Amino acid sequence: MVPNMFRTGFAVRAAHTLLTWVITVTLFLHNTDLRRCEERGELLPPALFFLLVVVSVILYFTVSLMDPGFVPGDSEKGSEASDEESEAMIPRPLAPQLRRCGFCRLQQPMRAKHCRTCRRCVRRFDHHCPWLENCVGERNHRWFVVYLLVQLLALLWALRTALSGLSPGPTWQQWLWVNGFLLAALAVVGVFSVVVGLLLGCHLYLVSINSTTWEFMSRHRILYLKDCREEDNPFDRGSVCNLWDFFCSCRTVMWEQVYQRSTADPV
């Protein structure tokens, strides 16, 4: 895991960490609500905010460095793939023919896609995130959504804190001079709040219908979806079941079997 951080994406991860702590320190050094709580001896709000920032950084590195669900190569399959999974990948009459990846020549499980950046096939591929410098797939998608939620809470709290620290000034020039660092932090936090909020909303919607970003954007080009009606999704089991399976189920899903059951017995 650690060598991987230095081999690829080190600059992005370092920039994220540095930016996070620079903004956090800026909020504590200025006359914000957090600073005033410290001065009054009310340590709970500053401690909770600091803890939230630490958790968001830990989740960032967890999602960024973990295996997103890479499809094992032929040399790995003998020890890692179960008989059940291998059997599930055998084409059946009701399932589309499984394709071989044109880049790494592996047989792709259903919902897998090759990532040209990572140069690996990823199970239940969602997208490659340049800010994480990693794919979001079957193994780390739930943690990506949890990270977005924690990050949004931290950003909104930081936004409110930065606003509380703005000081009045007799002229615009003096006001900008006094509040320069806070205004810069406010601008960065504001932009990231909008982006993270939109991402979280989109992913929660996709999770609720059991779809991925790739499937949603490229439905017309995907073999197992292009012949379905626009409103049909063979993997959708209803919002509650989809959310439960996504956040609470740790098993590897054989999507070929789900697809066969759905197409054999359409509701």
N, C-alpha and C positions, 0 to 999 in steps of 0.2 A: 504493500500500500504506500509506504513512505517513498520508495524509489520511484513509483509511478508519479508522485507529485512533482518530483524534480525532472522527470523525463518529459512530461507534457503538461502544459497548462499552468506552470509555476507562476508566470507573470500575471495571469488573470486572477489566480487565487491570492497572490500577494497583494494585488491592487484592491481586491474586495476586502481583505482583512485590514489593510492600511486605512482605506476609506472609512470602514466601520468604526475603527477605534479613534481616528481623527475627529469624526463627527461626535462620537460619544464624549471624548475629552473636552471638545469645544462646548458642549452643552453643560458640562460640570464646572467649567472654568468661568462661564459668564453668569450673570445674575438672573438665572432661570428659576423656575419652580423647584427643580431638583437641588440647586445650590441653596436656595432659601430654606428648604426642608432640612438640609444638612446643618445649616447654621442654627436652626431652632432645635436641633437634636432629634428630629423626626427622621430616623434612618430607614424606615420600612420602604417608602416610595423609591428613594435612590437605590436601595439594595434590590428591589424587585425589577427596576429598570435595568440595572447592571446584569442581573441574572437573565433577563429576557434577551439581552444582547449576546451574552455568552452562549445561551442555548441556540440562538439563531446562527452563530458562527459555527458551533459544533454540528448543527444540522447541515449547514452549507458544505462543510468538509465531508460529512458522512455521505451525502448524496453525490458530491463531486468525485469522490475517490472509490465508491463501491462499485462492484460489478452490476451493470444495469440489466443483466440477463443475456450475456453473450452466448450464442449457440456454440456448443463445444465442437472442436474439430474432430475429424475421424479418429485421430490417435487418442482423444480424450473420451470419446463416446463409450468405449468398451468398459471403462470403469465408472462413468458418471451417469449414463443414460439407463433408465430402468427398462425392464421388458415391457411394462405397461406403456411407457412413452413410445418406445419403438413400434409397438403394435398399433398404437393410436395414429402414428404417422403413415401407416400403410394406406394408400388410396382406397376408398370405398366407392361404390356406385353413386351415392348421393353427394359425395364430397368432390370439390374440384381437384384436379391433378396437382399434387404438391410440386413446386418448382425448385430447380437447383439455382443457387445464387450465381449470377454471371461473373462475380468478382472473386469469391473465395471457393466456389464450386461445392458448397455444402448444400444438402437438402434442407430447405427452410421449413420449420414448423409453421402452421397457419398463424397469421398476424405478425410474423417476423419480417424484418427488412434489413437490408445491408446499409450500414452507415459508412459513407465514403470518408468521413473525417476520422472515425475510430478504426476504419478498415476491418470491421467485424459485423457479422449478422447479429441482431438483437431481437430477443423474444418480445412479443407484444410491444413493438417499437412505437414510441410516441413522437419524439423529436430529438435532435441533437441540440443541446443548450450551450451556446458559446460562452455564457457567463459562468457556467459550471465547468466548461471544457470536458463534458461527458454526455453520453446519451441518457435519455430518460426512457426506461423500459420496464419490463415486468417486475424486476427485483427492487428497483428504487423509485418507482412512480409514486407509491403512497407516501414515501418519505419526502419526495419532492413537493407534494401537495401540503404535507405537514410543515415543511420548511417555509413555503409561501405564506401559510397562515401565521406562523410565528414571526416571520419577517415583516408582514403587514402590521401586526400588532406593535412591534418595535418601532416601525416607521411612523405610525400614527401617533404613538406616544412621543416620539422625538419631534414630530411636527408641532404638536401642542406645546412641548417644552421650549422649542426654539421661539415660538410666537410669544411665550410668556417672558422671554428675556430681552425683547426689543425695548430699547430706551429712547425716550424723546430727545430731540436736539433742537437748538434755536434755528439752525439752517439745514438745508438739505445736505450740504457738504459735510457738516459736522455729524449729522444723523447717519450718513453713510459711513463715515470714518469710525464712529463709535460702534455701529452694528454690522460692520463689514463681514466679519467671520460668521456671525449668526445668520446673516442674509445668505451667504454662500451655502451654509449648512441647510438653511431653509429651502433654497432652490434645489439642491441635490436630493434632499429628503422628499420634497414635494413631487419631483419627477418620478423617483423610485416608488413612491406610494401609489401613484396612478398606474404605473406599469405593473407592479406586483398585484394590485387590486384587480386589474383586468385579467392578468394571467390566472389568478386564483379563481375568479368567477368562471372563466372559460374552462378550466380544468375540472372544476366541480360539476359543471354542466355535462362535460364529456364523460366523466365518471358515472354520472347519474343515468346516462343512456348506454353505458358500456361501450364507448367508442374511444379512439385515440386521435390525436391531432393529425397524424398521417392519414388515417382512414377517413376522417372528416373532410380533409382538404383534397384527397386524391381518390375519393370513392369510385369515380368513373373509370379509373385505371387499374383498380385492384380486382384480381380475378374472382375472388369469392364474394365480392360486393357489387360488381358492376351490373350484374343481371337482376339484382334485387330492386324493388321499388324504392323510391327516395325515402319514404317513411319507414321502411323495413330495416331491421338490424337483427341478424340471426343470433347475436350474442346478448341481446337485451332481455333481461329477466324482470324488468320493472325497477323503478328508482330505488326503492328500499333494499331489495335484494342486491342490486348492483353496488350500492354504497356499502352494504354489509360485507359483500365478498371482497370489495376493493380494500377496505380498511381493516377488516378482521380476519380474513382468510390468508393463511401463509402457504398453502399448498400450491404446487405448480399445476395450472389448469391445462388440460388437453383440449385445446380449442377445436381440434378436428372432431372430437366426440360431441362437443356442444353444438357445433355446426350441423352435424348429422342428425342429432335429435331435433334441432329446430326445423330443419328442412323436411325431415320425415313426418313431423307432426306439427304443421304450422297452426298457430292460434289465430 
